[in-house]
Amino acid sequence: MAKSGKPTINDVARLASVSKKTVSRVINKSPLLSDKTREHVEQVIAEIGFVPNLQARALALRHNFIIAAIHDNPNAQFLVNVQQGILEGLADSEYGLMVQPVDRAADTLADDIRAFLERHKPYGVVLLPPISEDDAIVDVCRDFGCGYVRMGSVKLDEAAHSVSSNDREAVREAVSYLIAKGHSRIALIEGPEGFTSPRERRAGFEEAMEAAGLALDPQLVRPGQYTFESGVEAGQSLIDAGNPPTAIFASNDEMAIGVMIAARRSGLLIPDDLSIVGFDDTPLSSHVWPPLTTVHWPIVAMARTAARKLVAPDDKDVQRRWLLRSELVERASVIPPNISVKTPR
């Protein structure tokens, strides 16, 4: 053993009767070894308690043991959920998580990401929407030899590099649910421009209305920013309209909860006077009163799958899986419309 008392790679090689290079290949999971040799060396490593030096391995492999989540997303809960999922995906690996915000509006976006990759040398990156929708960013990752997975509301790449939800289908189901409850004046609060998710969610909304023979009233559509404040503003605007809706679909839960506040300020009861459906199924959606009917967006599972795609390349099931379905969660914010809805105060 070394003078420090800690076993070294030389100790492993001597006890296993193999070369240092062979031990290194075992540690770095090289495919250029037989299963018998790999298992023998791994047994020696376990017996003597050898812990590989990650810094030395990083130098040898020319990358750090880091998975980076690159984003330009204003939604705090979204980022919390993504981090939870990625950390779960990395739990049994040697990799850590780094979160890197960028400005998607910057002319230097591609150069900024290239500089980040050169500086930190991550093993792989998870590209979050809307950054994930930019093919130029993917080209930067490929040029640098950095693994990547793109998360989004539609499939953005081949299965090994993509994790997607079915936003359009899920919203179609949610709006069809409102229609089945008897609602026909249904308002839509959209998400921010530049994201695929608002486009997909609006498309699902329109498909459900069209399938029921209902026209989308432009007066019942409001912009939103996926924030609580924009939900309050959009909700108040709809409530104050001359012929307000009986139901509102908000494109995420934060905005839906903002609508709830606007309704209460106006003296309206939920769901007696106004039904509301959100999207995300954040923890808060089940804690507000009444509990919010919403679409469960499997963002934690999506992020976990994205991480596994990067660190478990030999797991064929993980590599093939790219679609994780969103589903309606019925709670208590929707009932049939009240034909004698009170006028807001």
C-alpha positions as CSV (number, residue, x, y, z in Angstrom):
1,M,0.0,0.0,0.0
2,A,1.0,3.6,-0.4
3,K,2.5,5.5,2.5
4,S,-0.7,7.4,2.9
5,G,-2.5,4.1,3.7
6,K,-4.9,4.6,0.9
7,P,-4.8,2.0,-1.9
8,T,-3.6,3.2,-5.3
9,I,-4.1,2.1,-8.8
10,N,-0.7,0.5,-8.6
11,D,-1.9,-1.7,-5.7
12,V,-4.9,-2.8,-7.7
13,A,-2.8,-3.7,-10.7
14,R,-0.3,-5.7,-8.5
15,L,-3.0,-7.6,-6.6
16,A,-5.0,-8.3,-9.7
17,S,-1.9,-9.3,-11.7
18,V,-2.8,-6.9,-14.5
19,S,-1.3,-3.7,-15.9
20,K,-2.1,-0.2,-14.7
21,K,-3.6,0.4,-18.1
22,T,-6.0,-2.5,-17.7
23,V,-7.1,-1.1,-14.3
24,S,-7.6,2.3,-15.9
25,R,-9.8,0.7,-18.6
26,V,-11.9,-1.0,-15.9
27,I,-12.3,2.3,-14.0
28,N,-13.2,4.2,-17.2
29,K,-15.7,1.4,-18.3
30,S,-13.8,0.7,-21.5
31,P,-15.4,-1.9,-23.8
32,L,-11.9,-3.2,-24.7
33,L,-11.9,-5.8,-21.9
34,S,-13.4,-9.3,-21.4
35,D,-16.1,-9.7,-18.7
36,K,-13.9,-12.0,-16.8
37,T,-11.0,-9.5,-16.5
38,R,-13.4,-6.7,-15.7
39,E,-15.1,-8.7,-12.9
40,H,-11.8,-9.8,-11.5
41,V,-10.4,-6.2,-11.3
42,E,-13.6,-4.9,-9.9
43,Q,-13.5,-7.5,-7.2
44,V,-10.0,-6.4,-6.2
45,I,-11.0,-2.8,-6.2
46,A,-13.9,-3.6,-3.8
47,E,-11.8,-5.8,-1.5
48,I,-9.1,-3.2,-0.9
49,G,-11.4,-0.2,-1.0
50,F,-9.7,1.6,-3.8
51,V,-11.4,4.9,-4.7
52,P,-10.4,6.3,-8.2
53,N,-9.2,9.9,-8.3
54,L,-11.9,11.8,-10.3
55,Q,-9.6,14.6,-11.1
56,A,-7.0,12.3,-12.6
57,R,-9.7,10.5,-14.5
58,A,-11.1,13.7,-15.8
59,L,-7.7,14.7,-17.1
60,A,-7.3,11.3,-18.8
61,L,-10.8,11.4,-20.3
62,R,-10.6,15.1,-21.1
63,H,-14.0,15.8,-19.5
64,N,-15.3,16.5,-16.0
65,F,-17.8,14.3,-14.2
66,I,-20.5,16.9,-14.6
67,I,-23.9,16.9,-16.3
68,A,-25.0,20.5,-17.0
69,A,-28.6,21.7,-17.3
70,I,-28.6,24.6,-19.7
71,H,-31.7,26.8,-19.6
72,D,-33.4,30.1,-20.2
73,N,-36.6,29.5,-18.4
74,P,-38.3,32.0,-16.1
75,N,-40.3,29.4,-14.2
76,A,-38.8,28.6,-10.8
77,Q,-40.9,25.5,-10.1
78,F,-39.9,24.1,-13.5
79,L,-36.2,24.4,-12.7
80,V,-36.7,22.8,-9.2
81,N,-38.5,19.9,-10.8
82,V,-35.8,19.5,-13.5
83,Q,-33.0,19.5,-10.9
84,Q,-34.8,16.9,-8.8
85,G,-35.2,14.7,-11.8
86,I,-31.6,15.0,-13.0
87,L,-30.2,14.3,-9.5
88,E,-32.4,11.2,-9.3
89,G,-31.0,10.1,-12.6
90,L,-27.4,10.6,-11.4
91,A,-27.9,9.1,-8.0
92,D,-26.1,5.8,-8.6
93,S,-23.4,7.4,-10.8
94,E,-20.2,9.4,-10.3
95,Y,-21.6,12.5,-11.9
96,G,-22.7,15.8,-10.4
97,L,-25.1,18.5,-11.6
98,M,-24.3,22.0,-12.8
99,V,-27.1,24.5,-13.7
100,Q,-26.1,27.1,-16.3
101,P,-28.5,29.9,-17.2
102,V,-28.1,31.6,-20.6
103,D,-29.8,34.4,-22.5
104,R,-31.6,32.9,-25.6
105,A,-32.1,36.5,-27.0
106,A,-28.3,37.2,-27.0
107,D,-26.6,37.3,-30.4
108,T,-23.7,35.5,-28.8
109,L,-25.8,32.5,-27.4
110,A,-23.9,29.8,-29.4
111,D,-20.5,31.4,-28.5
112,D,-21.5,31.6,-24.9
113,I,-22.4,28.0,-24.7
114,R,-19.2,27.0,-26.6
115,A,-17.2,29.0,-24.0
116,F,-19.1,27.2,-21.2
117,L,-18.3,23.8,-22.6
118,E,-14.6,24.7,-23.1
119,R,-14.3,26.1,-19.6
120,H,-16.1,23.4,-17.6
121,K,-15.8,20.4,-20.0
122,P,-19.1,18.6,-18.9
123,Y,-19.6,15.0,-19.8
124,G,-23.0,15.9,-21.2
125,V,-25.7,18.5,-21.1
126,V,-29.5,18.5,-20.7
127,L,-30.9,21.2,-22.9
128,L,-34.1,22.6,-21.5
129,P,-36.9,24.4,-23.6
130,P,-36.7,26.7,-25.4
131,I,-32.9,26.4,-25.7
132,S,-33.4,22.7,-26.7
133,E,-35.3,23.8,-29.8
134,D,-32.2,25.6,-31.2
135,D,-30.4,23.4,-33.7
136,A,-27.4,25.7,-33.6
137,I,-26.8,24.9,-29.9
138,V,-26.9,21.2,-30.7
139,D,-24.3,21.7,-33.4
140,V,-22.1,23.3,-30.8
141,C,-22.4,20.3,-28.5
142,R,-21.6,17.9,-31.4
143,D,-18.6,19.9,-32.5
144,F,-17.3,19.8,-29.0
145,G,-17.9,16.1,-28.6
146,C,-20.3,16.7,-25.7
147,G,-23.2,14.4,-25.1
148,Y,-26.6,16.0,-25.1
149,V,-30.3,15.4,-24.5
150,R,-33.1,17.8,-25.6
151,M,-36.2,18.1,-23.5
152,G,-39.4,19.5,-25.1
153,S,-43.1,19.3,-25.8
154,V,-42.4,17.6,-29.1
155,K,-39.8,15.1,-30.2
156,L,-36.7,17.3,-31.2
157,D,-34.2,14.6,-32.1
158,E,-33.6,10.9,-32.4
159,A,-34.6,8.9,-29.4
160,A,-31.2,8.8,-27.7
161,H,-31.0,12.6,-27.7
162,S,-34.7,13.5,-27.0
163,V,-37.2,13.3,-24.1
164,S,-40.7,14.7,-24.9
165,S,-44.2,15.0,-23.4
166,N,-47.5,15.0,-25.3
167,D,-48.7,18.5,-24.5
168,R,-51.1,18.8,-27.4
169,E,-52.9,15.6,-26.7
170,A,-53.0,16.3,-22.9
171,V,-54.6,19.8,-23.4
172,R,-57.1,18.4,-25.9
173,E,-58.1,15.9,-23.2
174,A,-58.4,18.6,-20.6
175,V,-60.5,21.0,-22.7
176,S,-62.7,18.1,-23.8
177,Y,-63.2,17.4,-20.1
178,L,-64.5,21.0,-19.7
179,I,-66.8,20.6,-22.7
180,A,-68.1,17.3,-21.4
181,K,-69.0,19.2,-18.2
182,G,-71.2,21.5,-20.3
183,H,-68.8,24.5,-20.8
184,S,-68.8,26.2,-24.2
185,R,-67.4,29.7,-23.3
186,I,-63.9,28.5,-22.4
187,A,-61.0,31.0,-22.2
188,L,-57.4,30.3,-23.0
189,I,-54.4,31.9,-21.2
190,E,-51.3,31.2,-23.3
191,G,-47.7,30.9,-22.4
192,P,-44.8,33.1,-23.5
193,E,-43.8,33.5,-27.1
194,G,-40.7,31.6,-28.3
195,F,-41.6,28.4,-26.6
196,T,-43.0,25.3,-28.4
197,S,-45.1,24.4,-25.4
198,P,-47.5,27.3,-25.7
199,R,-48.0,26.5,-29.4
200,E,-48.6,22.8,-28.7
201,R,-51.0,23.6,-25.8
202,R,-53.0,26.1,-27.9
203,A,-53.2,23.6,-30.7
204,G,-54.6,21.0,-28.3
205,F,-57.1,23.6,-27.1
206,E,-58.2,24.5,-30.6
207,E,-58.5,20.8,-31.6
208,A,-60.8,20.1,-28.7
209,M,-63.0,23.1,-29.4
210,E,-63.2,22.2,-33.1
211,A,-64.0,18.5,-32.4
212,A,-67.0,19.7,-30.3
213,G,-68.2,22.2,-33.0
214,L,-67.2,25.2,-30.9
215,A,-65.5,28.3,-32.3
216,L,-62.5,29.8,-30.4
217,D,-63.6,33.3,-29.5
218,P,-60.6,35.6,-29.9
219,Q,-62.0,37.7,-27.1
220,L,-61.4,34.8,-24.7
221,V,-57.7,34.4,-25.4
222,R,-55.1,36.2,-23.3
223,P,-51.3,36.2,-23.3
224,G,-49.4,34.9,-20.3
225,Q,-45.8,34.5,-19.2
226,Y,-46.0,31.3,-17.2
227,T,-45.9,33.5,-14.1
228,F,-48.4,34.0,-11.2
229,E,-48.6,37.7,-11.9
230,S,-49.5,37.2,-15.6
231,G,-52.2,34.8,-14.5
232,V,-53.7,37.4,-12.2
233,E,-53.6,40.0,-14.9
234,A,-55.1,37.8,-17.6
235,G,-57.7,36.4,-15.3
236,Q,-58.9,39.8,-14.2
237,S,-59.1,40.9,-17.8
238,L,-61.3,37.9,-18.7
239,I,-63.5,38.3,-15.6
240,D,-64.0,42.0,-16.3
241,A,-65.0,41.4,-19.9
242,G,-68.6,42.0,-20.9
243,N,-69.5,38.4,-21.4
244,P,-67.0,36.5,-19.2
245,P,-66.2,32.8,-19.7
246,T,-67.6,30.0,-17.5
247,A,-64.3,28.1,-17.6
248,I,-60.6,29.0,-18.1
249,F,-57.7,26.8,-19.2
250,A,-54.4,28.3,-18.1
251,S,-51.3,27.0,-19.8
252,N,-49.6,26.4,-16.5
253,D,-50.5,26.1,-12.8
254,E,-48.9,29.4,-11.7
255,M,-51.1,31.3,-14.0
256,A,-54.2,29.2,-13.1
257,I,-53.6,30.0,-9.4
258,G,-53.3,33.7,-10.4
259,V,-56.7,33.4,-12.0
260,M,-58.0,32.0,-8.7
261,I,-56.8,35.1,-6.9
262,A,-58.4,37.4,-9.5
263,A,-61.7,35.6,-9.2
264,R,-61.7,35.9,-5.4
265,R,-60.9,39.6,-5.6
266,S,-63.9,39.9,-7.9
267,G,-66.2,38.1,-5.5
268,L,-66.5,35.0,-7.6
269,L,-66.5,31.5,-6.2
270,I,-64.5,28.6,-7.7
271,P,-65.8,26.4,-9.1
272,D,-69.4,27.7,-8.5
273,D,-69.0,30.7,-10.7
274,L,-65.9,29.9,-12.6
275,S,-64.1,26.6,-13.4
276,I,-60.3,26.5,-13.8
277,V,-57.9,24.0,-15.3
278,G,-54.1,24.3,-15.2
279,F,-51.1,22.5,-16.5
280,D,-48.0,21.1,-14.7
281,D,-49.4,19.5,-11.5
282,T,-47.0,21.4,-9.3
283,P,-47.2,20.7,-5.5
284,L,-49.1,24.0,-4.9
285,S,-51.9,22.8,-7.3
286,S,-53.1,20.3,-4.7
287,H,-52.6,22.6,-1.8
288,V,-54.7,25.6,-2.9
289,W,-58.5,25.7,-2.2
290,P,-60.2,24.3,-4.0
291,P,-57.5,21.9,-5.2
292,L,-56.8,22.6,-8.8
293,T,-57.8,20.3,-11.7
294,T,-54.7,20.2,-13.9
295,V,-52.6,18.2,-16.3
296,H,-49.8,16.3,-14.7
297,W,-46.7,17.1,-16.7
298,P,-44.0,14.4,-15.9
299,I,-41.2,16.9,-15.9
300,V,-39.3,15.2,-13.0
301,A,-39.5,11.8,-14.9
302,M,-38.5,13.6,-18.1
303,A,-35.4,15.1,-16.5
304,R,-34.5,11.8,-14.8
305,T,-34.8,10.0,-18.2
306,A,-32.6,12.7,-19.8
307,A,-29.9,12.2,-17.2
308,R,-30.0,8.4,-17.6
309,K,-29.7,8.7,-21.3
310,L,-26.4,10.5,-20.8
311,V,-24.8,8.3,-18.0
312,A,-26.3,4.9,-19.0
313,P,-25.5,4.6,-22.7
314,D,-25.8,0.8,-22.5
315,D,-29.3,0.8,-21.1
316,K,-31.3,0.1,-24.3
317,D,-34.7,0.7,-22.7
318,V,-33.7,4.1,-21.5
319,Q,-32.1,5.0,-24.8
320,R,-35.2,4.0,-26.8
321,R,-37.7,5.8,-24.5
322,W,-38.4,9.3,-25.5
323,L,-42.2,9.9,-24.8
324,L,-43.5,10.4,-21.3
325,R,-47.2,11.1,-21.3
326,S,-49.0,13.9,-19.5
327,E,-52.4,13.1,-18.0
328,L,-55.4,15.0,-16.6
329,V,-55.7,15.1,-12.8
330,E,-59.3,15.7,-11.7
331,R,-59.6,17.6,-8.4
332,A,-62.2,20.2,-7.3
333,S,-61.9,23.3,-9.5
334,V,-64.3,22.2,-12.2
335,I,-68.1,21.7,-12.2
336,P,-70.8,22.2,-14.8
337,P,-71.4,25.9,-15.6
338,N,-73.7,28.0,-13.4
339,I,-76.2,29.6,-15.8
340,S,-76.8,32.4,-13.2
341,V,-73.2,33.4,-12.7
342,K,-73.0,36.5,-10.5
343,T,-71.6,39.7,-12.0
344,P,-68.1,40.5,-10.7
345,R,-68.0,43.3,-8.1
